[in-house]
Amino acid sequence: MLRVKYLSLCLSLGLISACASAPLTLNDNQIVPGERVGDVEIGMPLKQLLALKGVPQKTIPMRGTAATTYVFDGFTVGAHDQVYWIIVQDAKFRTVDGISKGTQQITTRATFGVPDCVVSKSDMTVYDYGNIYFNVANETGLVEQVGIMAKTQNCKT
């Protein structure tokens, strides 16, 4: 009987402390490859995105698909019924290693290693790591955008 009372007391204290703790928040401006940017997650339902972030600054239908591009302050989201990809254009969003818009390409490559592929364009080079990629301006060598998806599509398979 004493054992049952002890277990009940432990469970009660655990429930009380769980209620007293602050709820988990992902609004930390962190870029997590293949998963999230701040509190916007890959796979998040569109309704949840709009409830969380409000009315986008701009929406652009994606030609040839049912998806739409939603432009918010500092980042852009591609979604139809759920979030497919997120592109970051603001330095306030950073990876756990501090990589963000404005980071030197050499620092990004030193942090992430050898990319799955490199796609060179006239004004930009894309360094693709499978679930995160970096658009680097050829003129400056600085990261201009960071993109995340469950699986990026810059590399030809």
C-alpha positions in Angstrom: 0.0 0.0 0.0 2.8 2.3 0.8 4.3 1.6 -2.6 1.1 2.6 -4.3 0.9 5.9 -2.4 4.6 6.6 -3.3 3.9 6.0 -7.0 0.8 8.2 -6.9 2.8 11.0 -5.3 5.5 10.7 -7.9 3.0 10.7 -10.7 1.2 13.7 -9.2 4.4 15.7 -8.9 5.4 14.8 -12.4 2.1 16.1 -13.8 2.3 19.3 -11.8 5.8 20.0 -12.9 4.9 19.3 -16.5 2.0 21.8 -16.3 4.3 24.4 -14.8 7.0 24.2 -17.5 6.9 26.6 -20.4 5.6 25.1 -23.7 8.2 24.1 -26.3 8.7 26.9 -28.8 10.5 26.6 -32.1 10.4 30.3 -32.7 14.2 30.5 -32.4 15.2 31.6 -36.0 17.2 28.4 -36.3 17.6 26.7 -39.7 17.5 22.9 -39.3 18.4 21.2 -42.6 15.5 19.2 -44.0 13.2 20.0 -41.1 12.4 23.7 -40.3 13.2 27.4 -40.2 12.2 28.8 -36.8 8.7 27.6 -36.2 7.9 26.8 -39.9 8.3 23.1 -40.6 8.6 21.0 -43.7 5.3 19.0 -43.9 3.4 21.6 -41.8 -0.2 21.9 -43.0 -0.9 25.1 -45.0 -3.7 26.1 -42.6 -1.2 25.9 -39.7 1.4 28.0 -41.5 -1.1 30.7 -42.3 -2.5 30.6 -38.7 1.1 30.9 -37.4 2.5 33.6 -39.7 -0.7 35.4 -40.8 -1.3 36.9 -44.2 1.7 36.6 -46.5 3.2 39.8 -48.1 2.7 38.2 -51.5 1.5 34.9 -53.0 2.6 33.6 -56.4 1.0 30.6 -58.1 3.7 28.1 -59.1 3.3 27.5 -62.9 2.4 23.9 -63.8 1.5 22.9 -60.3 -1.3 23.3 -57.7 1.3 24.8 -55.3 1.8 28.5 -54.4 4.7 30.5 -53.2 4.0 32.4 -50.0 6.4 35.4 -49.2 6.8 36.3 -45.6 9.2 38.7 -43.9 12.7 37.1 -44.4 11.7 33.8 -46.0 9.6 32.3 -48.7 7.6 29.1 -48.5 6.4 26.7 -51.2 3.2 24.9 -50.3 -0.1 23.4 -51.5 -1.8 21.5 -48.7 1.5 21.4 -46.8 4.9 23.1 -46.7 7.3 21.6 -49.3 10.3 23.9 -49.1 11.5 27.1 -47.3 14.0 29.6 -48.7 15.6 32.0 -46.3 16.7 35.5 -47.4 17.3 37.1 -44.0 20.5 36.8 -41.9 18.5 36.5 -38.7 17.9 32.9 -39.6 21.0 30.7 -38.9 22.0 27.1 -38.8 23.2 25.7 -35.4 26.8 26.5 -36.7 25.9 30.1 -37.5 25.6 29.8 -41.2 23.2 32.4 -42.7 22.8 35.0 -45.5 26.0 36.9 -45.7 28.3 34.0 -44.6 31.4 33.5 -46.8 31.1 30.5 -49.2 34.4 29.1 -47.8 33.0 29.1 -44.3 29.8 27.3 -45.4 31.8 24.7 -47.2 34.2 24.2 -44.3 31.1 23.7 -42.0 29.1 21.4 -44.3 31.9 19.6 -46.1 31.8 18.4 -49.7 28.4 19.1 -51.3 26.3 16.5 -53.1 26.6 18.7 -56.1 27.5 22.2 -57.3 25.4 24.0 -59.9 27.1 27.0 -61.5 25.0 29.8 -63.0 26.0 33.1 -64.5 25.6 35.1 -61.3 25.2 32.4 -58.6 26.5 29.0 -57.6 24.4 26.5 -55.7 26.0 24.2 -53.1 23.6 21.4 -52.5 23.8 19.1 -49.4 20.7 17.0 -49.9 18.4 18.6 -47.4 19.9 22.1 -47.4 21.4 24.2 -50.1 23.2 27.6 -50.3 22.9 30.1 -53.2 26.2 32.0 -53.3 26.7 35.2 -55.3 29.7 34.6 -57.7 30.7 38.3 -57.5 31.0 38.4 -53.7 31.3 34.8 -52.5 28.6 35.4 -50.0 25.6 33.3 -49.2 22.5 35.0 -50.6 19.8 32.4 -49.8 19.5 29.2 -47.8 17.0 26.7 -48.9 15.7 23.6 -47.1 13.6 20.7 -48.2 13.2 17.1 -47.2 15.3 16.3 -50.3 16.6 19.1 -52.4 16.3 18.9 -56.2 19.4 20.8 -57.5 21.4 17.6 -58.2 20.5 15.5 -61.2 20.0 12.0 -60.1 
